[in-house]
Amino acid sequence: MITLEDCIGLCGLTEEEVLAIAEHEHLPEIAATALAEYLLSLEHGSEKVRDMIVDDIRQAQLNRADKEHVVTLLHVLHHFLRTHPEARPAVHPWSKQFRPRTLTRCRGWRERFREPH
């Protein structure tokens, strides 16, 4: 008999990533593994998985008492983006576009964080 662990191993995501999909879609974990495998086979499927995790984070942030879950989901997102670089957004908070002004005033900033010219 095939187990949940077997399905997670076959779908291409970690257990935590599958649980985030299950939470987002209100699905049993075993169904979330099938959805994960399907989404990852699509051209922009990894971006859809990323968006599900981000939505879960936003929902958990609305519930102020759920800070631990927010941190867990942030770790899940971080791992997902490291293992699926195609899902990384072109513009993100740590990009040059969003750099705080205070960084440009720090001594030696340009040497430590070289900007492409």
C-alpha positions as CSV (number, residue, x, y, z in Angstrom):
1,M,0.0,0.0,0.0
2,I,1.3,3.4,-0.9
3,T,1.7,5.8,2.1
4,L,1.6,9.6,2.4
5,E,5.4,9.6,2.8
6,D,5.7,7.7,-0.5
7,C,3.5,10.3,-2.2
8,I,5.5,13.1,-0.7
9,G,8.7,11.5,-2.0
10,L,7.3,11.3,-5.5
11,C,5.7,14.7,-5.8
12,G,8.9,16.8,-5.7
13,L,8.2,18.9,-2.6
14,T,9.0,18.5,1.1
15,E,6.4,17.5,3.6
16,E,6.1,21.1,4.9
17,E,5.6,22.4,1.3
18,V,2.8,19.8,0.7
19,L,1.2,20.8,4.0
20,A,1.2,24.5,2.9
21,I,-0.6,23.5,-0.3
22,A,-3.1,21.4,1.7
23,E,-3.7,24.3,4.1
24,H,-4.2,26.7,1.2
25,E,-6.5,24.5,-0.8
26,H,-8.3,22.9,2.2
27,L,-7.3,19.4,0.9
28,P,-6.2,16.3,2.6
29,E,-2.4,15.9,2.5
30,I,-2.5,13.0,0.1
31,A,-4.6,15.0,-2.4
32,A,-2.1,17.9,-1.9
33,T,0.7,15.7,-3.1
34,A,-1.1,15.0,-6.3
35,L,-1.8,18.7,-6.8
36,A,1.8,19.5,-6.1
37,E,3.0,17.0,-8.7
38,Y,0.6,18.4,-11.2
39,L,1.5,22.0,-10.6
40,L,5.2,21.4,-10.8
41,S,4.6,19.8,-14.2
42,L,3.1,23.1,-15.5
43,E,5.1,25.8,-17.2
44,H,4.4,28.4,-14.3
45,G,3.3,25.8,-11.7
46,S,6.1,26.5,-9.3
47,E,5.0,30.2,-9.2
48,K,1.5,29.0,-8.3
49,V,3.0,26.9,-5.5
50,R,5.0,30.0,-4.3
51,D,1.8,32.1,-4.4
52,M,0.0,29.5,-2.3
53,I,2.7,29.6,0.4
54,V,2.7,33.4,0.3
55,D,-1.1,33.4,0.7
56,D,-0.8,31.1,3.7
57,I,1.8,33.5,5.3
58,R,-0.5,36.4,4.8
59,Q,-3.5,34.5,6.3
60,A,-1.4,33.5,9.3
61,Q,-0.2,37.1,9.8
62,L,-3.9,38.2,10.0
63,N,-4.2,35.9,13.1
64,R,-1.8,37.7,15.5
65,A,-1.7,34.7,17.8
66,D,-0.1,32.5,15.1
67,K,3.4,34.0,14.9
68,E,5.0,30.6,15.2
69,H,3.1,29.4,12.1
70,V,4.2,32.5,10.2
71,V,7.8,31.8,11.0
72,T,7.4,28.1,9.9
73,L,5.8,29.2,6.6
74,L,8.5,31.7,6.0
75,H,11.1,28.9,6.3
76,V,9.0,26.8,4.0
77,L,8.9,29.7,1.4
78,H,12.7,30.2,1.8
79,H,13.4,26.5,1.2
80,F,11.0,26.4,-1.7
81,L,12.6,29.3,-3.4
82,R,16.1,27.9,-2.9
83,T,15.1,24.6,-4.4
84,H,12.9,26.1,-7.2
85,P,14.8,29.2,-8.4
86,E,12.4,29.5,-11.4
87,A,9.7,30.5,-8.8
88,R,11.7,33.5,-7.5
89,P,10.0,36.8,-8.4
90,A,11.8,39.2,-10.7
91,V,11.2,42.0,-8.3
92,H,11.4,41.3,-4.6
93,P,11.9,43.3,-1.3
94,W,15.7,42.7,-1.3
95,S,16.2,44.0,-4.8
96,K,17.9,47.3,-5.7
97,Q,14.5,48.9,-6.3
98,F,13.5,48.6,-2.6
99,R,16.9,49.4,-1.0
100,P,16.5,51.6,2.0
101,R,18.1,55.0,1.8
102,T,20.1,54.4,5.0
103,L,22.2,51.7,3.3
104,T,23.5,54.2,0.8
105,R,24.8,56.4,3.7
106,C,26.7,53.5,5.4
107,R,30.4,53.7,5.2
108,G,31.8,51.2,2.8
109,W,28.3,50.2,1.5
110,R,29.3,50.2,-2.1
111,E,32.3,48.0,-1.5
112,R,30.3,45.4,0.4
113,F,27.2,45.4,-1.8
114,R,28.4,46.0,-5.3
115,E,25.7,47.3,-7.7
116,P,25.9,46.3,-11.3
117,H,26.5,49.3,-13.5
